[in-house]
Every structure is written in structure tokens, then in C-alpha cells.
């Protein structure tokens, strides 16, 4: 479950999950989400605020002591490459992959 709206976050918290509301455009919302986090996997939506939003997250992650930030930069990643994003998130945010090259290719049709 990936909470996307206020109701989803409230339901996740009520179910005993760790969930907080964030807005990449509002840096003050980011520190609670980054508490005790070692790695962040960032797949940002393209748009006019993308650069500022991603910088907000990177700056907050740095301030929180996050040791690894991985950014997947793929056009339309949210539409067609979700399996690749999931694989990349696992490989790039878990230990044992430093210095290794992993070829991630598109969906087979």
C-alpha cells in the first residue's frame, strides 16, 4: 500500500503502519519521513517544479543523515517501467551492489 492522499495516510497509521504526509514542494513536511532512513529511491514526476522538488528532497535527506539517494531518471517511468523501477529500487537501495553494473531494460513485448 502506497498512501497517496490524506485519507490513505490516516488509514495506514490506523492500521499500525509508519506513514506521514509529504509534499516535495513543502520542505518542512520531509524531515518526519526521513527519520531513521538509510536510503531514498527517487522517481520524480516530470513537471515545472521537478528540479526544485527533487532538490528539496535531496537537501532534506542530507540534513537527516541519509547515506544513499538514488534517482531513477526515466521519462514516463510511472507509466511503462514500473517493474524496472521496482527492480532498480531494490538493487540500488540494498547493500551488496556498490560498484556493480546492472543492465535494466524495458518491458518485453
CNS distance restraints for C-alpha pairs under 8 A (distance, minus, plus):
assign (resid   3 and name CA) (resid   8 and name CA) 4.79 0.50 0.50
assign (resid   3 and name CA) (resid   9 and name CA) 5.30 0.50 0.50
assign (resid   3 and name CA) (resid  12 and name CA) 7.24 0.50 0.50
assign (resid   3 and name CA) (resid  19 and name CA) 7.64 0.50 0.50
assign (resid   4 and name CA) (resid   8 and name CA) 6.16 0.50 0.50
assign (resid   4 and name CA) (resid   9 and name CA) 7.22 0.50 0.50
assign (resid   5 and name CA) (resid   9 and name CA) 6.40 0.50 0.50
assign (resid   5 and name CA) (resid  21 and name CA) 7.90 0.50 0.50
assign (resid   6 and name CA) (resid  10 and name CA) 6.24 0.50 0.50
assign (resid   6 and name CA) (resid  21 and name CA) 7.01 0.50 0.50
assign (resid   7 and name CA) (resid  11 and name CA) 6.14 0.50 0.50
assign (resid   8 and name CA) (resid  12 and name CA) 6.09 0.50 0.50
assign (resid   9 and name CA) (resid  13 and name CA) 6.17 0.50 0.50
assign (resid   9 and name CA) (resid  19 and name CA) 5.85 0.50 0.50
assign (resid   9 and name CA) (resid  20 and name CA) 6.38 0.50 0.50
assign (resid   9 and name CA) (resid  21 and name CA) 6.68 0.50 0.50
assign (resid  10 and name CA) (resid  14 and name CA) 6.09 0.50 0.50
assign (resid  11 and name CA) (resid  15 and name CA) 6.14 0.50 0.50
assign (resid  12 and name CA) (resid  16 and name CA) 6.51 0.50 0.50
assign (resid  12 and name CA) (resid  17 and name CA) 5.27 0.50 0.50
assign (resid  12 and name CA) (resid  18 and name CA) 7.20 0.50 0.50
assign (resid  12 and name CA) (resid  19 and name CA) 6.30 0.50 0.50
assign (resid  13 and name CA) (resid  17 and name CA) 5.07 0.50 0.50
assign (resid  13 and name CA) (resid  18 and name CA) 6.12 0.50 0.50
assign (resid  13 and name CA) (resid  19 and name CA) 5.93 0.50 0.50
assign (resid  19 and name CA) (resid  33 and name CA) 7.67 0.50 0.50
assign (resid  20 and name CA) (resid  32 and name CA) 7.08 0.50 0.50
assign (resid  20 and name CA) (resid  33 and name CA) 6.12 0.50 0.50
assign (resid  21 and name CA) (resid  29 and name CA) 6.98 0.50 0.50
assign (resid  21 and name CA) (resid  33 and name CA) 7.89 0.50 0.50
assign (resid  22 and name CA) (resid  26 and name CA) 7.65 0.50 0.50
assign (resid  22 and name CA) (resid  29 and name CA) 4.97 0.50 0.50
assign (resid  22 and name CA) (resid  30 and name CA) 5.77 0.50 0.50
assign (resid  22 and name CA) (resid  33 and name CA) 7.26 0.50 0.50
assign (resid  23 and name CA) (resid  27 and name CA) 7.22 0.50 0.50
assign (resid  23 and name CA) (resid  29 and name CA) 6.14 0.50 0.50
assign (resid  23 and name CA) (resid  30 and name CA) 7.26 0.50 0.50
assign (resid  24 and name CA) (resid  29 and name CA) 7.69 0.50 0.50
assign (resid  24 and name CA) (resid  30 and name CA) 7.24 0.50 0.50
assign (resid  24 and name CA) (resid  53 and name CA) 4.84 0.50 0.50
assign (resid  24 and name CA) (resid  54 and name CA) 7.11 0.50 0.50
assign (resid  24 and name CA) (resid  56 and name CA) 6.40 0.50 0.50
assign (resid  24 and name CA) (resid  57 and name CA) 6.48 0.50 0.50
assign (resid  25 and name CA) (resid  49 and name CA) 7.74 0.50 0.50
assign (resid  25 and name CA) (resid  52 and name CA) 7.47 0.50 0.50
assign (resid  25 and name CA) (resid  53 and name CA) 5.38 0.50 0.50
assign (resid  25 and name CA) (resid  56 and name CA) 7.33 0.50 0.50
assign (resid  26 and name CA) (resid  30 and name CA) 7.62 0.50 0.50
assign (resid  27 and name CA) (resid  31 and name CA) 7.89 0.50 0.50
assign (resid  27 and name CA) (resid  56 and name CA) 5.85 0.50 0.50
assign (resid  27 and name CA) (resid  57 and name CA) 7.36 0.50 0.50
assign (resid  27 and name CA) (resid  60 and name CA) 7.21 0.50 0.50
assign (resid  29 and name CA) (resid  33 and name CA) 7.64 0.50 0.50
assign (resid  30 and name CA) (resid  34 and name CA) 6.46 0.50 0.50
assign (resid  30 and name CA) (resid  57 and name CA) 6.99 0.50 0.50
assign (resid  30 and name CA) (resid  60 and name CA) 6.48 0.50 0.50
assign (resid  31 and name CA) (resid  35 and name CA) 6.26 0.50 0.50
assign (resid  31 and name CA) (resid  60 and name CA) 6.36 0.50 0.50
assign (resid  31 and name CA) (resid  61 and name CA) 7.73 0.50 0.50
assign (resid  31 and name CA) (resid  64 and name CA) 6.82 0.50 0.50
assign (resid  34 and name CA) (resid  60 and name CA) 7.76 0.50 0.50
assign (resid  34 and name CA) (resid  61 and name CA) 6.46 0.50 0.50
assign (resid  34 and name CA) (resid  64 and name CA) 6.39 0.50 0.50
assign (resid  34 and name CA) (resid  66 and name CA) 7.55 0.50 0.50
assign (resid  35 and name CA) (resid  64 and name CA) 6.66 0.50 0.50
assign (resid  37 and name CA) (resid  66 and name CA) 5.99 0.50 0.50
assign (resid  38 and name CA) (resid  65 and name CA) 7.69 0.50 0.50
assign (resid  38 and name CA) (resid  66 and name CA) 4.87 0.50 0.50
assign (resid  38 and name CA) (resid  67 and name CA) 5.53 0.50 0.50
assign (resid  38 and name CA) (resid  68 and name CA) 6.49 0.50 0.50
assign (resid  39 and name CA) (resid  66 and name CA) 5.88 0.50 0.50
assign (resid  39 and name CA) (resid  67 and name CA) 6.10 0.50 0.50
assign (resid  39 and name CA) (resid  68 and name CA) 4.61 0.50 0.50
assign (resid  39 and name CA) (resid  69 and name CA) 5.70 0.50 0.50
assign (resid  39 and name CA) (resid  70 and name CA) 7.71 0.50 0.50
assign (resid  39 and name CA) (resid  93 and name CA) 5.78 0.50 0.50
assign (resid  40 and name CA) (resid  61 and name CA) 7.89 0.50 0.50
assign (resid  40 and name CA) (resid  66 and name CA) 7.51 0.50 0.50
assign (resid  40 and name CA) (resid  68 and name CA) 6.35 0.50 0.50
assign (resid  40 and name CA) (resid  69 and name CA) 4.76 0.50 0.50
assign (resid  40 and name CA) (resid  70 and name CA) 6.18 0.50 0.50
assign (resid  40 and name CA) (resid  93 and name CA) 7.11 0.50 0.50
assign (resid  41 and name CA) (resid  69 and name CA) 6.02 0.50 0.50
assign (resid  41 and name CA) (resid  70 and name CA) 4.86 0.50 0.50
assign (resid  41 and name CA) (resid  71 and name CA) 5.96 0.50 0.50
assign (resid  41 and name CA) (resid  72 and name CA) 7.56 0.50 0.50
assign (resid  41 and name CA) (resid  89 and name CA) 5.91 0.50 0.50
assign (resid  41 and name CA) (resid  92 and name CA) 7.89 0.50 0.50
assign (resid  41 and name CA) (resid  93 and name CA) 6.88 0.50 0.50
assign (resid  42 and name CA) (resid  54 and name CA) 7.94 0.50 0.50
assign (resid  42 and name CA) (resid  69 and name CA) 7.27 0.50 0.50
assign (resid  42 and name CA) (resid  70 and name CA) 5.99 0.50 0.50
assign (resid  42 and name CA) (resid  71 and name CA) 4.59 0.50 0.50
assign (resid  42 and name CA) (resid  72 and name CA) 6.21 0.50 0.50
assign (resid  43 and name CA) (resid  71 and name CA) 6.05 0.50 0.50
assign (resid  43 and name CA) (resid  72 and name CA) 5.35 0.50 0.50
assign (resid  43 and name CA) (resid  73 and name CA) 6.86 0.50 0.50
assign (resid  43 and name CA) (resid  77 and name CA) 7.62 0.50 0.50
assign (resid  43 and name CA) (resid  85 and name CA) 7.96 0.50 0.50
assign (resid  44 and name CA) (resid  50 and name CA) 6.79 0.50 0.50
assign (resid  44 and name CA) (resid  54 and name CA) 7.05 0.50 0.50
assign (resid  44 and name CA) (resid  72 and name CA) 7.97 0.50 0.50
assign (resid  44 and name CA) (resid  73 and name CA) 7.84 0.50 0.50
assign (resid  45 and name CA) (resid  50 and name CA) 6.60 0.50 0.50
assign (resid  45 and name CA) (resid  78 and name CA) 7.95 0.50 0.50
assign (resid  46 and name CA) (resid  50 and name CA) 5.78 0.50 0.50
assign (resid  46 and name CA) (resid  75 and name CA) 7.75 0.50 0.50
assign (resid  49 and name CA) (resid  53 and name CA) 5.93 0.50 0.50
assign (resid  50 and name CA) (resid  54 and name CA) 6.05 0.50 0.50
assign (resid  51 and name CA) (resid  55 and name CA) 6.09 0.50 0.50
assign (resid  52 and name CA) (resid  56 and name CA) 6.05 0.50 0.50
assign (resid  53 and name CA) (resid  57 and name CA) 6.46 0.50 0.50
assign (resid  54 and name CA) (resid  58 and name CA) 6.21 0.50 0.50
assign (resid  55 and name CA) (resid  59 and name CA) 5.92 0.50 0.50
assign (resid  56 and name CA) (resid  60 and name CA) 6.10 0.50 0.50
assign (resid  57 and name CA) (resid  61 and name CA) 5.95 0.50 0.50
assign (resid  58 and name CA) (resid  62 and name CA) 6.08 0.50 0.50
assign (resid  58 and name CA) (resid  69 and name CA) 7.33 0.50 0.50
assign (resid  59 and name CA) (resid  63 and name CA) 6.22 0.50 0.50
assign (resid  60 and name CA) (resid  64 and name CA) 6.09 0.50 0.50
assign (resid  61 and name CA) (resid  65 and name CA) 6.26 0.50 0.50
assign (resid  61 and name CA) (resid  66 and name CA) 5.18 0.50 0.50
assign (resid  61 and name CA) (resid  69 and name CA) 7.79 0.50 0.50
assign (resid  62 and name CA) (resid  66 and name CA) 5.73 0.50 0.50
assign (resid  62 and name CA) (resid  67 and name CA) 7.69 0.50 0.50
assign (resid  68 and name CA) (resid  93 and name CA) 7.35 0.50 0.50
assign (resid  70 and name CA) (resid  89 and name CA) 7.93 0.50 0.50
assign (resid  70 and name CA) (resid  92 and name CA) 6.71 0.50 0.50
assign (resid  70 and name CA) (resid  93 and name CA) 7.28 0.50 0.50
assign (resid  72 and name CA) (resid  85 and name CA) 7.31 0.50 0.50
assign (resid  72 and name CA) (resid  88 and name CA) 7.87 0.50 0.50
assign (resid  73 and name CA) (resid  77 and name CA) 7.96 0.50 0.50
assign (resid  76 and name CA) (resid  80 and name CA) 6.45 0.50 0.50
assign (resid  76 and name CA) (resid  81 and name CA) 7.38 0.50 0.50
assign (resid  77 and name CA) (resid  81 and name CA) 4.80 0.50 0.50
assign (resid  77 and name CA) (resid  82 and name CA) 6.19 0.50 0.50
assign (resid  77 and name CA) (resid  85 and name CA) 7.09 0.50 0.50
assign (resid  78 and name CA) (resid  82 and name CA) 5.82 0.50 0.50
assign (resid  80 and name CA) (resid 107 and name CA) 7.65 0.50 0.50
assign (resid  81 and name CA) (resid  85 and name CA) 6.13 0.50 0.50
assign (resid  81 and name CA) (resid 106 and name CA) 6.57 0.50 0.50
assign (resid  81 and name CA) (resid 107 and name CA) 6.96 0.50 0.50
assign (resid  82 and name CA) (resid  86 and name CA) 6.17 0.50 0.50
assign (resid  83 and name CA) (resid  87 and name CA) 6.22 0.50 0.50
assign (resid  84 and name CA) (resid  88 and name CA) 5.96 0.50 0.50
assign (resid  84 and name CA) (resid 104 and name CA) 6.53 0.50 0.50
assign (resid  84 and name CA) (resid 105 and name CA) 7.31 0.50 0.50
assign (resid  84 and name CA) (resid 106 and name CA) 7.12 0.50 0.50
assign (resid  85 and name CA) (resid  89 and name CA) 5.94 0.50 0.50
assign (resid  86 and name CA) (resid  90 and name CA) 6.34 0.50 0.50
assign (resid  87 and name CA) (resid  91 and name CA) 6.16 0.50 0.50
assign (resid  88 and name CA) (resid  92 and name CA) 5.69 0.50 0.50
assign (resid  88 and name CA) (resid 104 and name CA) 7.59 0.50 0.50
assign (resid  89 and name CA) (resid  93 and name CA) 5.78 0.50 0.50
assign (resid  90 and name CA) (resid  94 and name CA) 5.99 0.50 0.50
assign (resid  91 and name CA) (resid  95 and name CA) 7.98 0.50 0.50
assign (resid  91 and name CA) (resid  97 and name CA) 6.51 0.50 0.50
assign (resid  92 and name CA) (resid  97 and name CA) 6.79 0.50 0.50
